[in-house]
Amino acid sequence: MFNKLKQYKDLRSQAKQVQNTLAEEKVEATALSGRLKMEMDGNQKVLSVNIDEELLTPDKKEKLQDGIKDLFDNAHSAVQKKMMQKMRSGEINMPDMSSLGM
């Protein structure tokens, strides 16, 4: 039982290390021909959003709403691609949970 507890503790420590590494990674995404910009970290936390003032008019509300959805999707995809590259290169190693029966 104590062995399992130590394994869980080690797993949490490894997961925290991965989370810290991901927090250091940044991606930038754009939408609507660059009029919307977002910066996101590897943990998918939005760090900044920039909206061109031209889009902030009532007649462009629907376009802006659709653009924000696209912007988030683009940022999310960029983070996933970057993390896959880091995992393939060995820069990020996911914790092994096989010993815990998971």
Steps between C-alpha positions, in 0.01 A plus 500: 500500500780743588666414171186611313489824700860572406419426136207744513722764659765448233234517230366829639852639510562400138164644392580830674835510323329447163245769585779747586679420175181555303439834673828624353391426144317773310314502169338783311195451281311731269162516334317734263816572301696592812243741640454267798805373689538276802795377700457173689737295714553125482242443773245665269472808721420812299772756568385784277239592241524787253196614301532749216281800581335473158324186625350675803194640327145370546468405133802266532382320814428167327826512305689566824325214681584256221856635488549444872391138464745454213772678696463269799494192275815620323680564830389164641625318188832686511553396862420136420741497205777657704453253786501202261826626350650533848383151596639347180835672551516380862493852648179408686451155650158402621492315832477120479181389676521133407634401843184646657271275298370788287 
